[in-house]
Amino acid sequence: MDFQHTEDRRMLADTLNRFIAEQYAFPVRDRIAQSPQGCDRAMWRRFAELGAVGALFPEADGGFGGAGFDIAVVFECLGRGLVVEPFLGALLAGRALLLGGGGGGAQRERLAQLIDGRACAAFAHDELGSHYELTTVRTRAERSGDGWVLTGAKGVVDQAAQASFFVVSARTAGRDDDAHGIGLFVVPADAPGVSWRDYRKIDGGRAAEVRFERVALRGDAALVDTDDAADGDDGQGAALLERVLGYGLLALSAEALGAMDVAKEATLDYLRTRRQFGMPIGSFQALQHRMADLLLEVEQARSAVINAAAQLDAPRTVRERALAAAKYSIGRIGTLVAEESIQLHGGIGMTWELPLSHYAKRLVMIDHQLGDEDHHLARYIALSKR
């Protein structure tokens, strides 16, 4: 099998890697990540001008890619540079706009603004105590005339303070954990009743707990068939939510792969140059064995990401199983790479000034986004029984 990217994808990867190396080197990234905003809107627009956002969406919808491997290429480059701009939110919100099909021209304009960098978006689904369960949704959307009233709270919404709009999961019918009665709604960030508590994340950038206090929405804010949702649908909203989050699982897995490659390369360079007892420590057989094991694990993670990208448009069970396998592998191997890289560096590996420590933190945190390794291992097992 040929695992080489197409020429267009190789050109995109080369362009992004060169731009990140020249314009987004670690000191620049660190300044942006630690700023009060947690990202740089000017830098976001520059990424958009390079096509990094457009590559996440199909050509028919204003992008120029949108396939699984296009998404993987972009996020692998972002992982290599520890980019903190809100790409994940743009991907999830943009895909929700496309798959939901509600809102007509207004939603198409929102997507166009994302692609050209005029807007940022945040996807608000996770709730406190949900333990990664897809259908645990306590935020409520109730009918009010021709529109909706939204009430609830979402936790750990990445770059919420920079978002022009949110895509929010909310329950229109049923109990808090029912598969039916879930809708997705587009909420302007400046709508009355929307507030958030912003905080800095340990791995860089910012997130927020977002509250919705009786937020009035127009009828076309809903991205699913709200008549069915209000009556208690057959899981249409949950299926849409699962599909959207699948794009996020692939993106995070590819991002982690890029970060792992950098951590591995930095550790290998350190073993070659750090001398002890008059020789490079990389000549010690015990450390060579550990490095060889690390290389094998990273290649296994790469294979899992390739498989997930290839199956992104496959039938549901095949697709979700591949995504669960990738996220499980990335979670386990990413944590291993973070730990081994620091241990092979010694104490210097933990210092703020060494970029490696920031890659390690990002790898550990990716494991906990959209479900950790235990969650996705259990999900893979459940899907394999069907």
C-alpha positions as CSV (number, residue, x, y, z in Angstrom):
1,M,0.0,0.0,0.0
2,D,1.1,3.6,-0.7
3,F,1.0,5.8,2.3
4,Q,2.5,8.8,0.6
5,H,0.4,12.0,0.6
6,T,-0.7,13.6,-2.6
7,E,1.4,16.4,-4.1
8,D,-1.1,19.0,-2.9
9,R,-1.0,17.7,0.7
10,R,2.8,17.6,0.7
11,M,2.8,21.2,-0.5
12,L,0.4,22.2,2.2
13,A,2.5,20.4,4.9
14,D,5.7,22.0,3.6
15,T,4.1,25.5,3.6
16,L,2.7,25.1,7.1
17,N,5.8,23.6,8.6
18,R,8.0,26.4,7.0
19,F,5.6,29.1,8.2
20,I,5.5,27.7,11.7
21,A,9.3,27.4,11.8
22,E,9.9,30.9,10.6
23,Q,6.9,32.9,12.1
24,Y,5.7,30.7,15.0
25,A,8.9,29.6,16.7
26,F,8.7,28.5,20.3
27,P,9.3,32.0,21.8
28,V,6.5,33.5,19.7
29,R,4.2,30.6,20.5
30,D,5.0,30.9,24.2
31,R,4.2,34.7,24.2
32,I,0.9,34.0,22.4
33,A,-0.1,31.1,24.7
34,Q,0.6,33.1,27.9
35,S,-1.1,36.3,26.7
36,P,-4.4,37.4,28.2
37,Q,-6.2,36.3,25.0
38,G,-4.5,32.9,24.7
39,C,-4.3,33.2,20.9
40,D,-3.5,35.8,18.2
41,R,-6.2,36.8,15.9
42,A,-3.7,38.3,13.4
43,M,-1.9,35.0,13.4
44,W,-5.2,33.2,12.9
45,R,-5.9,35.2,9.8
46,R,-2.4,34.5,8.5
47,F,-3.0,30.8,8.9
48,A,-6.3,31.2,7.1
49,E,-4.6,33.0,4.2
50,L,-2.2,30.0,3.9
51,G,-5.3,27.7,3.5
52,A,-4.9,25.9,6.8
53,V,-8.6,26.4,7.7
54,G,-9.9,25.9,4.2
55,A,-8.2,22.5,4.0
56,L,-10.5,21.3,6.7
57,F,-13.6,21.6,4.5
58,P,-14.8,20.3,1.1
59,E,-14.3,22.4,-2.0
60,A,-18.1,22.4,-2.6
61,D,-18.5,24.3,0.7
62,G,-15.8,26.9,0.2
63,G,-12.8,24.9,1.3
64,F,-10.3,23.0,-0.8
65,G,-9.9,19.6,1.0
66,G,-12.0,18.2,3.7
67,A,-11.0,14.6,3.5
68,G,-9.6,12.7,6.4
69,F,-6.0,13.0,5.2
70,D,-6.4,16.7,4.6
71,I,-7.4,17.2,8.3
72,A,-4.6,14.9,9.5
73,V,-2.0,16.8,7.5
74,V,-3.0,20.2,8.9
75,F,-3.3,19.1,12.5
76,E,0.0,17.1,12.4
77,C,1.7,20.4,11.4
78,L,-0.1,22.3,14.2
79,G,1.0,19.6,16.7
80,R,4.7,20.0,15.6
81,G,4.4,23.8,16.3
82,L,2.2,23.5,19.4
83,V,-0.2,26.0,17.7
84,V,-2.8,27.4,20.1
85,E,-5.1,29.2,17.6
86,P,-8.6,27.8,17.6
87,F,-8.4,25.3,14.8
88,L,-10.3,22.5,16.7
89,G,-13.2,24.8,17.4
90,A,-13.3,25.9,13.7
91,L,-13.3,22.3,12.5
92,L,-16.0,21.1,14.9
93,A,-18.3,24.1,14.5
94,G,-17.8,24.2,10.8
95,R,-18.6,20.5,10.4
96,A,-21.7,21.0,12.5
97,L,-22.9,23.8,10.2
98,L,-22.3,21.6,7.2
99,L,-23.8,18.3,8.5
100,G,-26.7,20.0,10.3
101,G,-27.9,21.9,7.2
102,G,-30.0,24.3,9.2
103,G,-30.0,28.0,9.0
104,G,-29.5,28.4,5.3
105,G,-27.5,31.3,4.0
106,A,-26.7,32.6,7.5
107,Q,-24.8,29.4,8.4
108,R,-23.0,29.3,5.0
109,E,-21.8,32.9,5.7
110,R,-20.5,31.8,9.1
111,L,-18.6,29.0,7.5
112,A,-17.1,31.4,4.9
113,Q,-16.0,33.7,7.7
114,L,-14.2,30.8,9.5
115,I,-12.5,29.7,6.3
116,D,-11.1,33.2,5.5
117,G,-10.1,34.0,9.1
118,R,-12.7,36.7,9.8
119,A,-14.3,34.7,12.6
120,C,-13.4,32.2,15.3
121,A,-15.8,29.5,16.7
122,A,-16.0,27.3,19.7
123,F,-17.8,24.0,20.1
124,A,-19.5,23.7,23.5
125,H,-20.6,20.1,24.4
126,D,-18.7,18.9,27.4
127,E,-20.5,19.3,30.7
128,L,-19.3,18.8,34.3
129,G,-19.7,15.3,35.4
130,S,-20.5,13.9,32.0
131,H,-17.4,11.6,32.0
132,Y,-17.1,11.8,28.2
133,E,-20.5,10.3,27.6
134,L,-21.8,11.6,24.3
135,T,-25.5,11.7,25.3
136,T,-25.1,13.3,28.7
137,V,-26.5,16.7,28.0
138,R,-28.2,18.8,30.7
139,T,-28.3,22.1,28.9
140,R,-31.9,22.7,27.9
141,A,-33.4,24.3,24.8
142,E,-37.1,25.1,25.1
143,R,-39.5,26.3,22.5
144,S,-40.5,30.0,22.7
145,G,-42.8,31.0,19.9
146,D,-40.9,30.5,16.6
147,G,-37.6,30.4,18.5
148,W,-35.8,28.8,21.4
149,V,-34.6,29.7,24.9
150,L,-31.3,28.1,25.9
151,T,-30.3,27.5,29.6
152,G,-27.3,25.6,31.0
153,A,-23.6,25.5,31.3
154,K,-20.6,24.0,29.4
155,G,-17.2,23.3,30.8
156,V,-13.7,23.5,29.2
157,V,-14.7,25.3,26.0
158,D,-11.5,26.0,24.2
159,Q,-10.8,29.7,23.3
160,A,-14.4,30.6,24.2
161,A,-13.4,34.3,24.8
162,Q,-12.2,34.6,21.2
163,A,-15.2,32.9,19.6
164,S,-17.6,34.9,17.3
165,F,-20.2,32.2,17.9
166,F,-20.7,28.9,19.7
167,V,-22.2,25.6,18.5
168,V,-23.9,24.2,21.6
169,S,-25.4,20.8,22.3
170,A,-28.7,21.1,24.2
171,R,-31.5,18.8,25.1
172,T,-35.0,19.5,23.7
173,A,-36.7,16.4,25.1
174,G,-36.1,13.4,27.4
175,R,-33.8,12.7,30.4
176,D,-30.3,14.0,30.8
177,D,-28.7,10.9,29.4
178,D,-31.2,9.9,26.7
179,A,-30.0,9.3,23.1
180,H,-33.0,11.1,21.7
181,G,-34.0,14.7,22.1
182,I,-30.5,16.3,21.5
183,G,-30.1,19.3,19.3
184,L,-27.2,21.5,18.2
185,F,-27.7,25.3,18.2
186,V,-25.7,28.2,16.9
187,V,-25.3,30.9,19.6
188,P,-23.8,34.3,18.9
189,A,-21.1,35.0,21.5
190,D,-22.5,38.5,22.2
191,A,-26.1,37.2,22.7
192,P,-27.7,38.5,25.9
193,G,-27.4,35.8,28.6
194,V,-24.1,34.3,27.4
195,S,-21.2,34.6,29.9
196,W,-18.1,32.8,30.7
197,R,-15.3,32.3,33.2
198,D,-12.0,32.4,31.3
199,Y,-8.9,30.6,32.6
200,R,-5.4,29.6,31.3
201,K,-4.8,25.9,30.5
202,I,-1.8,24.1,31.8
203,D,-0.8,23.2,28.2
204,G,-1.1,26.7,26.8
205,G,-3.9,28.8,25.5
206,R,-7.2,29.5,27.3
207,A,-10.5,27.9,27.9
208,A,-13.7,28.8,29.7
209,E,-16.7,27.6,31.5
210,V,-19.6,29.1,29.5
211,R,-23.1,29.8,30.9
212,F,-26.3,30.3,29.0
213,E,-29.0,32.1,31.1
214,R,-32.2,32.0,29.1
215,V,-30.6,32.9,25.9
216,A,-33.2,33.8,23.2
217,L,-32.5,32.2,19.8
218,R,-34.1,32.4,16.5
219,G,-35.8,29.3,15.0
220,D,-33.0,28.9,12.4
221,A,-30.4,28.6,15.1
222,A,-31.1,24.9,15.3
223,L,-28.9,22.6,13.2
224,V,-31.2,19.5,13.3
225,D,-34.8,18.8,12.6
226,T,-36.1,20.5,15.7
227,D,-39.7,19.4,15.2
228,D,-38.5,15.8,15.6
229,A,-36.2,16.7,18.4
230,A,-39.0,18.3,20.4
231,D,-41.2,15.3,19.9
232,G,-38.5,12.9,21.0
233,D,-36.6,11.9,17.9
234,D,-34.8,8.6,17.1
235,G,-31.4,9.9,17.9
236,Q,-30.8,12.2,14.9
237,G,-29.1,14.9,17.1
238,A,-26.9,12.3,18.9
239,A,-25.9,10.8,15.5
240,L,-25.0,14.3,14.2
241,L,-23.0,15.0,17.4
242,E,-21.1,11.7,17.2
243,R,-20.2,12.5,13.5
244,V,-19.0,16.0,14.3
245,L,-16.9,14.8,17.3
246,G,-15.4,12.1,15.1
247,Y,-13.6,14.9,13.1
248,G,-12.3,16.2,16.4
249,L,-10.9,12.7,17.4
250,L,-9.0,12.5,14.1
251,A,-7.7,16.0,14.5
252,L,-6.5,15.5,18.0
253,S,-4.8,12.2,17.1
254,A,-3.0,13.8,14.2
255,E,-2.0,16.8,16.4
256,A,-0.6,14.4,19.0
257,L,1.4,12.6,16.3
258,G,3.1,15.8,15.3
259,A,3.9,16.6,18.9
260,M,5.3,13.1,19.5
261,D,7.6,13.4,16.4
262,V,9.1,16.6,17.8
263,A,9.5,15.1,21.3
264,K,11.1,12.0,19.8
265,E,13.5,14.0,17.6
266,A,14.5,16.3,20.5
267,T,15.2,13.4,22.8
268,L,17.3,11.6,20.1
269,D,19.3,14.8,19.6
270,Y,19.9,15.1,23.3
271,L,21.1,11.5,23.6
272,R,23.6,12.2,20.8
273,T,25.0,15.3,22.3
274,R,24.8,14.9,26.1
275,R,28.1,13.4,27.3
276,Q,28.7,11.4,30.5
277,F,31.8,9.4,31.4
278,G,33.5,10.8,28.3
279,M,31.0,9.5,25.8
280,P,27.5,10.4,24.5
281,I,24.8,8.9,26.7
282,G,23.1,7.6,23.5
283,S,25.9,5.0,23.3
284,F,24.6,3.3,26.4
285,Q,22.7,0.2,25.4
286,A,20.0,0.6,28.0
287,L,19.1,4.0,26.6
288,Q,19.3,2.7,23.1
289,H,16.7,0.1,23.9
290,R,14.4,2.6,25.4
291,M,14.7,4.9,22.4
292,A,14.1,2.0,20.0
293,D,10.9,1.0,21.9
294,L,9.8,4.6,21.8
295,L,10.3,4.7,18.0
296,L,8.2,1.5,17.6
297,E,5.4,3.0,19.7
298,V,5.3,6.3,17.7
299,E,5.1,4.3,14.4
300,Q,2.2,2.3,15.8
301,A,0.5,5.6,16.7
302,R,1.1,6.8,13.1
303,S,-0.5,3.7,11.7
304,A,-3.6,4.3,13.9
305,V,-3.9,7.9,12.6
306,I,-3.5,6.7,9.0
307,N,-6.2,4.1,9.5
308,A,-8.6,6.6,11.2
309,A,-8.1,9.1,8.3
310,A,-8.7,6.4,5.7
311,Q,-12.0,5.3,7.5
312,L,-13.4,8.8,8.2
313,D,-16.1,8.4,5.6
314,A,-16.7,4.7,6.1
315,P,-19.9,3.2,7.5
316,R,-20.6,4.2,11.1
317,T,-19.3,1.1,13.0
318,V,-16.1,0.9,10.9
319,R,-15.5,4.6,11.2
320,E,-16.1,4.9,14.9
321,R,-14.0,1.8,15.7
322,A,-11.1,3.3,13.8
323,L,-11.4,6.6,15.6
324,A,-11.7,5.0,19.0
325,A,-8.6,2.9,18.2
326,A,-6.6,5.9,17.1
327,K,-7.6,8.0,20.2
328,Y,-6.8,5.1,22.6
329,S,-3.4,4.6,20.9
330,I,-2.6,8.3,20.9
331,G,-3.6,8.6,24.6
332,R,-1.5,5.7,25.7
333,I,1.5,6.3,23.5
334,G,1.4,10.1,23.9
335,T,1.6,9.8,27.6
336,L,4.5,7.3,27.2
337,V,6.4,9.6,24.9
338,A,5.9,12.5,27.3
339,E,7.2,10.5,30.2
340,E,10.1,8.8,28.4
341,S,11.3,12.0,26.8
342,I,11.5,13.8,30.1
343,Q,13.2,10.8,31.9
344,L,15.8,10.5,29.1
345,H,16.5,14.2,29.4
346,G,16.7,14.2,33.1
347,G,15.8,17.2,35.2
348,I,16.3,19.7,32.4
349,G,13.3,18.1,30.6
350,M,11.0,19.6,33.2
351,T,12.2,23.2,32.8
352,W,9.9,25.9,31.3
353,E,12.7,27.1,29.0
354,L,13.0,23.8,27.2
355,P,10.2,23.3,24.6
356,L,10.1,19.6,25.4
357,S,8.2,20.2,28.7
358,H,5.5,22.0,26.8
359,Y,5.2,19.2,24.3
360,A,4.9,16.8,27.1
361,K,2.1,18.8,28.8
362,R,0.2,19.0,25.5
363,L,0.5,15.3,24.9
364,V,-0.9,14.5,28.3
365,M,-3.8,16.9,27.9
366,I,-4.7,15.6,24.5
367,D,-5.4,12.3,26.1
368,H,-8.2,13.9,28.2
369,Q,-9.8,15.8,25.3
370,L,-12.9,14.2,23.8
371,G,-12.4,11.0,25.9
372,D,-9.3,9.5,27.5
373,E,-7.7,6.2,26.6
374,D,-9.8,4.2,29.1
375,H,-13.0,5.7,27.6
376,H,-12.0,4.9,24.0
377,L,-10.7,1.4,24.8
378,A,-14.1,0.6,26.3
379,R,-15.8,2.2,23.3
380,Y,-13.7,0.2,20.9
381,I,-14.6,-3.1,22.7
382,A,-18.3,-2.2,22.6
383,L,-18.2,-1.4,18.9
384,S,-16.3,-4.6,18.1
385,K,-19.1,-6.7,19.6
386,R,-21.7,-5.4,17.0
